[in-house]
Amino acid sequence: MPLRRTIIASSLFGVLLYGFWTQVAAFGLAKTLGGHIGSAFTCFALLLAVLWFFGFGADAFLRNRLNSVVTRVLAPAALALPYLFFSIPRHEFHWNYFAGLALLPVACSALIEFTQPEQKFTWQDFVILFGIALVLELRVFSGAWPYPGLGSIPKLYLADVALYVFLIVRRLDRVGYSYIPTANDFLIG
């Protein structure tokens, strides 16, 4: 990412987080979380950061640096780290959630990386999208964040998984994800 874009994206992200923080305070979420609001907000911010910065070109930055198959397949296990920030301060860490959160994106990445599908919708894409939808609908990871008001956290995580798999590993032509407006966006809007 160019420096100017990084500064703009980071500044806007800070403003966005401030807005979320004011809403957290207004709705009394800290009371619901038993005073552990900092770790919950850190978890949220880390998961939101993937969506946000990929929209400003961080995906291209990562694609250029994750050169080996092993690193591309194993790197998304880091998407489980926000769960550690959330669960450890509360003494609510569960290995099954951590393992699932780490293994889901690794398995999805491995499926794409080791089968090298064509540049069109394939059975591998279906399996990954259906699997993510099934995890969402069955609320598989909802127990990792078992507090009212945190229902968006598993959804953010799954969106991060999909973005990583399809933007970093799958690398489809003519598919993009950007928050940077183009002239065409203004014409359409």
Biotite code that builds the C-alpha atoms (Angstrom):
import biotite.structure as struc

atoms = struc.array([
    struc.Atom([0.000, 0.000, 0.000], chain_id="A", res_id=1, res_name="MET", atom_name="CA", element="C"),
    struc.Atom([1.329, 3.436, -0.838], chain_id="A", res_id=2, res_name="PRO", atom_name="CA", element="C"),
    struc.Atom([2.171, 5.559, 2.199], chain_id="A", res_id=3, res_name="LEU", atom_name="CA", element="C"),
    struc.Atom([-0.496, 8.173, 1.502], chain_id="A", res_id=4, res_name="ARG", atom_name="CA", element="C"),
    struc.Atom([-3.208, 5.524, 1.183], chain_id="A", res_id=5, res_name="ARG", atom_name="CA", element="C"),
    struc.Atom([-1.974, 3.843, 4.367], chain_id="A", res_id=6, res_name="THR", atom_name="CA", element="C"),
    struc.Atom([-2.160, 7.126, 6.285], chain_id="A", res_id=7, res_name="ILE", atom_name="CA", element="C"),
    struc.Atom([-5.657, 7.891, 4.987], chain_id="A", res_id=8, res_name="ILE", atom_name="CA", element="C"),
    struc.Atom([-6.896, 4.350, 5.668], chain_id="A", res_id=9, res_name="ALA", atom_name="CA", element="C"),
    struc.Atom([-5.387, 4.353, 9.173], chain_id="A", res_id=10, res_name="SER", atom_name="CA", element="C"),
    struc.Atom([-6.830, 7.775, 9.998], chain_id="A", res_id=11, res_name="SER", atom_name="CA", element="C"),
    struc.Atom([-10.291, 6.783, 8.807], chain_id="A", res_id=12, res_name="LEU", atom_name="CA", element="C"),
    struc.Atom([-10.007, 3.515, 10.706], chain_id="A", res_id=13, res_name="PHE", atom_name="CA", element="C"),
    struc.Atom([-9.195, 5.448, 13.878], chain_id="A", res_id=14, res_name="GLY", atom_name="CA", element="C"),
    struc.Atom([-12.272, 7.644, 13.350], chain_id="A", res_id=15, res_name="VAL", atom_name="CA", element="C"),
    struc.Atom([-14.380, 4.544, 12.695], chain_id="A", res_id=16, res_name="LEU", atom_name="CA", element="C"),
    struc.Atom([-13.130, 2.864, 15.879], chain_id="A", res_id=17, res_name="LEU", atom_name="CA", element="C"),
    struc.Atom([-13.834, 6.041, 17.860], chain_id="A", res_id=18, res_name="TYR", atom_name="CA", element="C"),
    struc.Atom([-17.396, 5.986, 16.540], chain_id="A", res_id=19, res_name="GLY", atom_name="CA", element="C"),
    struc.Atom([-17.807, 2.353, 17.534], chain_id="A", res_id=20, res_name="PHE", atom_name="CA", element="C"),
    struc.Atom([-16.308, 3.077, 20.959], chain_id="A", res_id=21, res_name="TRP", atom_name="CA", element="C"),
    struc.Atom([-18.853, 5.854, 21.602], chain_id="A", res_id=22, res_name="THR", atom_name="CA", element="C"),
    struc.Atom([-21.650, 3.446, 20.704], chain_id="A", res_id=23, res_name="GLN", atom_name="CA", element="C"),
    struc.Atom([-20.229, 0.765, 22.984], chain_id="A", res_id=24, res_name="VAL", atom_name="CA", element="C"),
    struc.Atom([-20.224, 3.290, 25.826], chain_id="A", res_id=25, res_name="ALA", atom_name="CA", element="C"),
    struc.Atom([-23.724, 4.547, 24.980], chain_id="A", res_id=26, res_name="ALA", atom_name="CA", element="C"),
    struc.Atom([-25.263, 1.081, 24.985], chain_id="A", res_id=27, res_name="PHE", atom_name="CA", element="C"),
    struc.Atom([-23.566, -0.063, 28.193], chain_id="A", res_id=28, res_name="GLY", atom_name="CA", element="C"),
    struc.Atom([-21.825, -3.050, 26.655], chain_id="A", res_id=29, res_name="LEU", atom_name="CA", element="C"),
    struc.Atom([-19.069, -2.823, 29.281], chain_id="A", res_id=30, res_name="ALA", atom_name="CA", element="C"),
    struc.Atom([-21.598, -3.834, 31.932], chain_id="A", res_id=31, res_name="LYS", atom_name="CA", element="C"),
    struc.Atom([-22.661, -6.849, 29.878], chain_id="A", res_id=32, res_name="THR", atom_name="CA", element="C"),
    struc.Atom([-19.042, -7.922, 29.485], chain_id="A", res_id=33, res_name="LEU", atom_name="CA", element="C"),
    struc.Atom([-18.251, -7.647, 33.175], chain_id="A", res_id=34, res_name="GLY", atom_name="CA", element="C"),
    struc.Atom([-15.807, -4.781, 32.721], chain_id="A", res_id=35, res_name="GLY", atom_name="CA", element="C"),
    struc.Atom([-13.677, -6.551, 30.101], chain_id="A", res_id=36, res_name="HIS", atom_name="CA", element="C"),
    struc.Atom([-14.526, -4.053, 27.406], chain_id="A", res_id=37, res_name="ILE", atom_name="CA", element="C"),
    struc.Atom([-10.924, -3.373, 26.347], chain_id="A", res_id=38, res_name="GLY", atom_name="CA", element="C"),
    struc.Atom([-10.183, -6.922, 25.298], chain_id="A", res_id=39, res_name="SER", atom_name="CA", element="C"),
    struc.Atom([-13.533, -7.262, 23.519], chain_id="A", res_id=40, res_name="ALA", atom_name="CA", element="C"),
    struc.Atom([-12.975, -4.015, 21.660], chain_id="A", res_id=41, res_name="PHE", atom_name="CA", element="C"),
    struc.Atom([-9.438, -5.084, 20.706], chain_id="A", res_id=42, res_name="THR", atom_name="CA", element="C"),
    struc.Atom([-10.839, -8.338, 19.329], chain_id="A", res_id=43, res_name="CYS", atom_name="CA", element="C"),
    struc.Atom([-13.435, -6.407, 17.323], chain_id="A", res_id=44, res_name="PHE", atom_name="CA", element="C"),
    struc.Atom([-10.852, -3.897, 16.043], chain_id="A", res_id=45, res_name="ALA", atom_name="CA", element="C"),
    struc.Atom([-8.478, -6.654, 14.890], chain_id="A", res_id=46, res_name="LEU", atom_name="CA", element="C"),
    struc.Atom([-11.226, -8.453, 12.984], chain_id="A", res_id=47, res_name="LEU", atom_name="CA", element="C"),
    struc.Atom([-12.538, -5.226, 11.475], chain_id="A", res_id=48, res_name="LEU", atom_name="CA", element="C"),
    struc.Atom([-8.997, -4.225, 10.460], chain_id="A", res_id=49, res_name="ALA", atom_name="CA", element="C"),
    struc.Atom([-8.791, -7.080, 7.942], chain_id="A", res_id=50, res_name="VAL", atom_name="CA", element="C"),
    struc.Atom([-11.978, -5.977, 6.177], chain_id="A", res_id=51, res_name="LEU", atom_name="CA", element="C"),
    struc.Atom([-10.975, -2.328, 6.349], chain_id="A", res_id=52, res_name="TRP", atom_name="CA", element="C"),
    struc.Atom([-7.369, -2.506, 5.199], chain_id="A", res_id=53, res_name="PHE", atom_name="CA", element="C"),
    struc.Atom([-8.042, -5.092, 2.492], chain_id="A", res_id=54, res_name="PHE", atom_name="CA", element="C"),
    struc.Atom([-10.443, -2.494, 1.086], chain_id="A", res_id=55, res_name="GLY", atom_name="CA", element="C"),
    struc.Atom([-7.528, -0.070, 0.827], chain_id="A", res_id=56, res_name="PHE", atom_name="CA", element="C"),
    struc.Atom([-5.114, -2.471, -0.864], chain_id="A", res_id=57, res_name="GLY", atom_name="CA", element="C"),
    struc.Atom([-3.523, -4.467, 1.952], chain_id="A", res_id=58, res_name="ALA", atom_name="CA", element="C"),
    struc.Atom([-4.509, -7.639, 0.105], chain_id="A", res_id=59, res_name="ASP", atom_name="CA", element="C"),
    struc.Atom([-2.103, -6.753, -2.732], chain_id="A", res_id=60, res_name="ALA", atom_name="CA", element="C"),
    struc.Atom([0.593, -6.024, -0.162], chain_id="A", res_id=61, res_name="PHE", atom_name="CA", element="C"),
    struc.Atom([0.095, -9.467, 1.419], chain_id="A", res_id=62, res_name="LEU", atom_name="CA", element="C"),
    struc.Atom([-0.139, -11.264, -1.930], chain_id="A", res_id=63, res_name="ARG", atom_name="CA", element="C"),
    struc.Atom([3.273, -9.879, -2.858], chain_id="A", res_id=64, res_name="ASN", atom_name="CA", element="C"),
    struc.Atom([4.856, -10.998, 0.417], chain_id="A", res_id=65, res_name="ARG", atom_name="CA", element="C"),
    struc.Atom([3.324, -14.419, 0.954], chain_id="A", res_id=66, res_name="LEU", atom_name="CA", element="C"),
    struc.Atom([5.420, -16.097, -1.729], chain_id="A", res_id=67, res_name="ASN", atom_name="CA", element="C"),
    struc.Atom([5.471, -19.709, -0.624], chain_id="A", res_id=68, res_name="SER", atom_name="CA", element="C"),
    struc.Atom([2.585, -22.131, -0.617], chain_id="A", res_id=69, res_name="VAL", atom_name="CA", element="C"),
    struc.Atom([3.195, -22.998, 3.035], chain_id="A", res_id=70, res_name="VAL", atom_name="CA", element="C"),
    struc.Atom([2.982, -19.383, 4.210], chain_id="A", res_id=71, res_name="THR", atom_name="CA", element="C"),
    struc.Atom([-0.156, -18.694, 2.128], chain_id="A", res_id=72, res_name="ARG", atom_name="CA", element="C"),
    struc.Atom([-1.850, -21.763, 3.590], chain_id="A", res_id=73, res_name="VAL", atom_name="CA", element="C"),
    struc.Atom([-0.752, -21.300, 7.222], chain_id="A", res_id=74, res_name="LEU", atom_name="CA", element="C"),
    struc.Atom([-0.894, -17.492, 7.525], chain_id="A", res_id=75, res_name="ALA", atom_name="CA", element="C"),
    struc.Atom([-4.674, -17.252, 7.941], chain_id="A", res_id=76, res_name="PRO", atom_name="CA", element="C"),
    struc.Atom([-4.410, -19.201, 11.198], chain_id="A", res_id=77, res_name="ALA", atom_name="CA", element="C"),
    struc.Atom([-3.565, -15.753, 12.584], chain_id="A", res_id=78, res_name="ALA", atom_name="CA", element="C"),
    struc.Atom([-7.258, -14.904, 12.182], chain_id="A", res_id=79, res_name="LEU", atom_name="CA", element="C"),
    struc.Atom([-7.773, -16.857, 15.415], chain_id="A", res_id=80, res_name="ALA", atom_name="CA", element="C"),
    struc.Atom([-5.600, -14.436, 17.418], chain_id="A", res_id=81, res_name="LEU", atom_name="CA", element="C"),
    struc.Atom([-8.417, -11.954, 18.167], chain_id="A", res_id=82, res_name="PRO", atom_name="CA", element="C"),
    struc.Atom([-10.168, -14.783, 20.009], chain_id="A", res_id=83, res_name="TYR", atom_name="CA", element="C"),
    struc.Atom([-7.150, -14.991, 22.332], chain_id="A", res_id=84, res_name="LEU", atom_name="CA", element="C"),
    struc.Atom([-7.426, -11.264, 23.093], chain_id="A", res_id=85, res_name="PHE", atom_name="CA", element="C"),
    struc.Atom([-11.078, -11.780, 23.943], chain_id="A", res_id=86, res_name="PHE", atom_name="CA", element="C"),
    struc.Atom([-11.040, -15.059, 25.861], chain_id="A", res_id=87, res_name="SER", atom_name="CA", element="C"),
    struc.Atom([-7.830, -15.085, 27.905], chain_id="A", res_id=88, res_name="ILE", atom_name="CA", element="C"),
    struc.Atom([-8.528, -12.011, 30.084], chain_id="A", res_id=89, res_name="PRO", atom_name="CA", element="C"),
    struc.Atom([-11.942, -13.504, 30.917], chain_id="A", res_id=90, res_name="ARG", atom_name="CA", element="C"),
    struc.Atom([-10.505, -16.959, 31.670], chain_id="A", res_id=91, res_name="HIS", atom_name="CA", element="C"),
    struc.Atom([-12.885, -18.306, 29.014], chain_id="A", res_id=92, res_name="GLU", atom_name="CA", element="C"),
    struc.Atom([-10.385, -19.788, 26.578], chain_id="A", res_id=93, res_name="PHE", atom_name="CA", element="C"),
    struc.Atom([-11.535, -23.022, 24.931], chain_id="A", res_id=94, res_name="HIS", atom_name="CA", element="C"),
    struc.Atom([-9.155, -25.038, 22.775], chain_id="A", res_id=95, res_name="TRP", atom_name="CA", element="C"),
    struc.Atom([-11.965, -26.292, 20.568], chain_id="A", res_id=96, res_name="ASN", atom_name="CA", element="C"),
    struc.Atom([-12.916, -22.757, 19.512], chain_id="A", res_id=97, res_name="TYR", atom_name="CA", element="C"),
    struc.Atom([-9.314, -21.684, 19.050], chain_id="A", res_id=98, res_name="PHE", atom_name="CA", element="C"),
    struc.Atom([-8.512, -24.775, 16.970], chain_id="A", res_id=99, res_name="ALA", atom_name="CA", element="C"),
    struc.Atom([-11.644, -24.328, 14.857], chain_id="A", res_id=100, res_name="GLY", atom_name="CA", element="C"),
    struc.Atom([-10.966, -20.634, 14.301], chain_id="A", res_id=101, res_name="LEU", atom_name="CA", element="C"),
    struc.Atom([-7.374, -21.395, 13.271], chain_id="A", res_id=102, res_name="ALA", atom_name="CA", element="C"),
    struc.Atom([-8.093, -24.466, 11.155], chain_id="A", res_id=103, res_name="LEU", atom_name="CA", element="C"),
    struc.Atom([-11.076, -23.222, 9.117], chain_id="A", res_id=104, res_name="LEU", atom_name="CA", element="C"),
    struc.Atom([-9.129, -20.635, 7.088], chain_id="A", res_id=105, res_name="PRO", atom_name="CA", element="C"),
    struc.Atom([-6.133, -22.962, 6.796], chain_id="A", res_id=106, res_name="VAL", atom_name="CA", element="C"),
    struc.Atom([-8.326, -25.760, 5.421], chain_id="A", res_id=107, res_name="ALA", atom_name="CA", element="C"),
    struc.Atom([-10.045, -23.392, 2.979], chain_id="A", res_id=108, res_name="CYS", atom_name="CA", element="C"),
    struc.Atom([-6.689, -22.017, 1.829], chain_id="A", res_id=109, res_name="SER", atom_name="CA", element="C"),
    struc.Atom([-5.253, -25.514, 1.421], chain_id="A", res_id=110, res_name="ALA", atom_name="CA", element="C"),
    struc.Atom([-8.227, -26.627, -0.667], chain_id="A", res_id=111, res_name="LEU", atom_name="CA", element="C"),
    struc.Atom([-7.666, -23.768, -3.107], chain_id="A", res_id=112, res_name="ILE", atom_name="CA", element="C"),
    struc.Atom([-3.863, -23.809, -3.026], chain_id="A", res_id=113, res_name="GLU", atom_name="CA", element="C"),
    struc.Atom([-3.414, -27.524, -3.609], chain_id="A", res_id=114, res_name="PHE", atom_name="CA", element="C"),
    struc.Atom([-6.097, -27.944, -6.291], chain_id="A", res_id=115, res_name="THR", atom_name="CA", element="C"),
    struc.Atom([-5.339, -24.792, -8.350], chain_id="A", res_id=116, res_name="GLN", atom_name="CA", element="C"),
    struc.Atom([-8.872, -24.307, -9.728], chain_id="A", res_id=117, res_name="PRO", atom_name="CA", element="C"),
    struc.Atom([-9.587, -22.487, -12.982], chain_id="A", res_id=118, res_name="GLU", atom_name="CA", element="C"),
    struc.Atom([-10.475, -18.783, -13.211], chain_id="A", res_id=119, res_name="GLN", atom_name="CA", element="C"),
    struc.Atom([-14.202, -19.490, -13.008], chain_id="A", res_id=120, res_name="LYS", atom_name="CA", element="C"),
    struc.Atom([-16.617, -20.674, -10.340], chain_id="A", res_id=121, res_name="PHE", atom_name="CA", element="C"),
    struc.Atom([-15.586, -24.211, -9.388], chain_id="A", res_id=122, res_name="THR", atom_name="CA", element="C"),
    struc.Atom([-16.617, -26.913, -6.969], chain_id="A", res_id=123, res_name="TRP", atom_name="CA", element="C"),
    struc.Atom([-13.860, -25.712, -4.602], chain_id="A", res_id=124, res_name="GLN", atom_name="CA", element="C"),
    struc.Atom([-15.444, -22.248, -4.486], chain_id="A", res_id=125, res_name="ASP", atom_name="CA", element="C"),
    struc.Atom([-18.809, -23.841, -3.770], chain_id="A", res_id=126, res_name="PHE", atom_name="CA", element="C"),
    struc.Atom([-17.393, -25.990, -0.966], chain_id="A", res_id=127, res_name="VAL", atom_name="CA", element="C"),
    struc.Atom([-15.724, -22.989, 0.683], chain_id="A", res_id=128, res_name="ILE", atom_name="CA", element="C"),
    struc.Atom([-18.692, -20.636, 0.351], chain_id="A", res_id=129, res_name="LEU", atom_name="CA", element="C"),
    struc.Atom([-21.149, -23.310, 1.444], chain_id="A", res_id=130, res_name="PHE", atom_name="CA", element="C"),
    struc.Atom([-18.908, -24.246, 4.370], chain_id="A", res_id=131, res_name="GLY", atom_name="CA", element="C"),
    struc.Atom([-18.651, -20.622, 5.526], chain_id="A", res_id=132, res_name="ILE", atom_name="CA", element="C"),
    struc.Atom([-22.430, -20.212, 5.169], chain_id="A", res_id=133, res_name="ALA", atom_name="CA", element="C"),
    struc.Atom([-23.010, -23.414, 7.125], chain_id="A", res_id=134, res_name="LEU", atom_name="CA", element="C"),
    struc.Atom([-20.666, -22.301, 9.923], chain_id="A", res_id=135, res_name="VAL", atom_name="CA", element="C"),
    struc.Atom([-22.567, -19.014, 10.064], chain_id="A", res_id=136, res_name="LEU", atom_name="CA", element="C"),
    struc.Atom([-26.052, -20.521, 9.990], chain_id="A", res_id=137, res_name="GLU", atom_name="CA", element="C"),
    struc.Atom([-25.253, -23.219, 12.544], chain_id="A", res_id=138, res_name="LEU", atom_name="CA", element="C"),
    struc.Atom([-23.631, -20.585, 14.767], chain_id="A", res_id=139, res_name="ARG", atom_name="CA", element="C"),
    struc.Atom([-20.595, -22.813, 15.206], chain_id="A", res_id=140, res_name="VAL", atom_name="CA", element="C"),
    struc.Atom([-18.415, -20.039, 16.641], chain_id="A", res_id=141, res_name="PHE", atom_name="CA", element="C"),
    struc.Atom([-21.088, -18.057, 18.502], chain_id="A", res_id=142, res_name="SER", atom_name="CA", element="C"),
    struc.Atom([-20.076, -19.734, 21.746], chain_id="A", res_id=143, res_name="GLY", atom_name="CA", element="C"),
    struc.Atom([-16.603, -18.229, 21.428], chain_id="A", res_id=144, res_name="ALA", atom_name="CA", element="C"),
    struc.Atom([-18.176, -14.806, 22.014], chain_id="A", res_id=145, res_name="TRP", atom_name="CA", element="C"),
    struc.Atom([-21.160, -15.764, 24.213], chain_id="A", res_id=146, res_name="PRO", atom_name="CA", element="C"),
    struc.Atom([-22.347, -12.304, 25.257], chain_id="A", res_id=147, res_name="TYR", atom_name="CA", element="C"),
    struc.Atom([-25.351, -10.302, 24.060], chain_id="A", res_id=148, res_name="PRO", atom_name="CA", element="C"),
    struc.Atom([-24.259, -7.620, 21.642], chain_id="A", res_id=149, res_name="GLY", atom_name="CA", element="C"),
    struc.Atom([-21.346, -9.592, 20.191], chain_id="A", res_id=150, res_name="LEU", atom_name="CA", element="C"),
    struc.Atom([-23.245, -11.437, 17.466], chain_id="A", res_id=151, res_name="GLY", atom_name="CA", element="C"),
    struc.Atom([-21.326, -9.572, 14.771], chain_id="A", res_id=152, res_name="SER", atom_name="CA", element="C"),
    struc.Atom([-17.926, -10.896, 15.888], chain_id="A", res_id=153, res_name="ILE", atom_name="CA", element="C"),
    struc.Atom([-18.275, -14.393, 14.326], chain_id="A", res_id=154, res_name="PRO", atom_name="CA", element="C"),
    struc.Atom([-19.609, -12.758, 11.160], chain_id="A", res_id=155, res_name="LYS", atom_name="CA", element="C"),
    struc.Atom([-16.596, -10.443, 10.973], chain_id="A", res_id=156, res_name="LEU", atom_name="CA", element="C"),
    struc.Atom([-14.328, -13.451, 11.428], chain_id="A", res_id=157, res_name="TYR", atom_name="CA", element="C"),
    struc.Atom([-16.037, -15.378, 8.608], chain_id="A", res_id=158, res_name="LEU", atom_name="CA", element="C"),
    struc.Atom([-15.878, -12.342, 6.314], chain_id="A", res_id=159, res_name="ALA", atom_name="CA", element="C"),
    struc.Atom([-12.138, -12.148, 7.031], chain_id="A", res_id=160, res_name="ASP", atom_name="CA", element="C"),
    struc.Atom([-11.768, -15.825, 6.144], chain_id="A", res_id=161, res_name="VAL", atom_name="CA", element="C"),
    struc.Atom([-13.624, -15.357, 2.845], chain_id="A", res_id=162, res_name="ALA", atom_name="CA", element="C"),
    struc.Atom([-11.598, -12.259, 1.955], chain_id="A", res_id=163, res_name="LEU", atom_name="CA", element="C"),
    struc.Atom([-8.299, -13.974, 2.687], chain_id="A", res_id=164, res_name="TYR", atom_name="CA", element="C"),
    struc.Atom([-9.149, -17.118, 0.750], chain_id="A", res_id=165, res_name="VAL", atom_name="CA", element="C"),
    struc.Atom([-10.544, -15.365, -2.308], chain_id="A", res_id=166, res_name="PHE", atom_name="CA", element="C"),
    struc.Atom([-8.246, -12.320, -2.474], chain_id="A", res_id=167, res_name="LEU", atom_name="CA", element="C"),
    struc.Atom([-4.931, -13.785, -1.310], chain_id="A", res_id=168, res_name="ILE", atom_name="CA", element="C"),
    struc.Atom([-5.066, -17.467, -2.231], chain_id="A", res_id=169, res_name="VAL", atom_name="CA", element="C"),
    struc.Atom([-7.664, -17.757, -5.006], chain_id="A", res_id=170, res_name="ARG", atom_name="CA", element="C"),
    struc.Atom([-6.569, -14.589, -6.852], chain_id="A", res_id=171, res_name="ARG", atom_name="CA", element="C"),
    struc.Atom([-9.492, -14.440, -9.238], chain_id="A", res_id=172, res_name="LEU", atom_name="CA", element="C"),
    struc.Atom([-9.163, -12.168, -12.254], chain_id="A", res_id=173, res_name="ASP", atom_name="CA", element="C"),
    struc.Atom([-11.678, -9.331, -12.476], chain_id="A", res_id=174, res_name="ARG", atom_name="CA", element="C"),
    struc.Atom([-12.712, -9.720, -8.836], chain_id="A", res_id=175, res_name="VAL", atom_name="CA", element="C"),
    struc.Atom([-11.890, -6.908, -6.495], chain_id="A", res_id=176, res_name="GLY", atom_name="CA", element="C"),
    struc.Atom([-12.657, -5.487, -3.117], chain_id="A", res_id=177, res_name="TYR", atom_name="CA", element="C"),
    struc.Atom([-12.056, -1.802, -2.592], chain_id="A", res_id=178, res_name="SER", atom_name="CA", element="C"),
    struc.Atom([-13.220, 1.136, -0.515], chain_id="A", res_id=179, res_name="TYR", atom_name="CA", element="C"),
    struc.Atom([-11.428, 3.528, -2.857], chain_id="A", res_id=180, res_name="ILE", atom_name="CA", element="C"),
    struc.Atom([-14.019, 5.202, -5.081], chain_id="A", res_id=181, res_name="PRO", atom_name="CA", element="C"),
    struc.Atom([-13.427, 5.387, -8.807], chain_id="A", res_id=182, res_name="THR", atom_name="CA", element="C"),
    struc.Atom([-14.971, 7.723, -11.383], chain_id="A", res_id=183, res_name="ALA", atom_name="CA", element="C"),
    struc.Atom([-17.244, 4.873, -12.467], chain_id="A", res_id=184, res_name="ASN", atom_name="CA", element="C"),
    struc.Atom([-18.563, 4.544, -8.897], chain_id="A", res_id=185, res_name="ASP", atom_name="CA", element="C"),
    struc.Atom([-19.712, 8.171, -9.004], chain_id="A", res_id=186, res_name="PHE", atom_name="CA", element="C"),
    struc.Atom([-21.336, 7.699, -12.408], chain_id="A", res_id=187, res_name="LEU", atom_name="CA", element="C"),
    struc.Atom([-23.246, 4.644, -11.204], chain_id="A", res_id=188, res_name="ILE", atom_name="CA", element="C"),
    struc.Atom([-24.193, 6.301, -7.893], chain_id="A", res_id=189, res_name="GLY", atom_name="CA", element="C"),
])
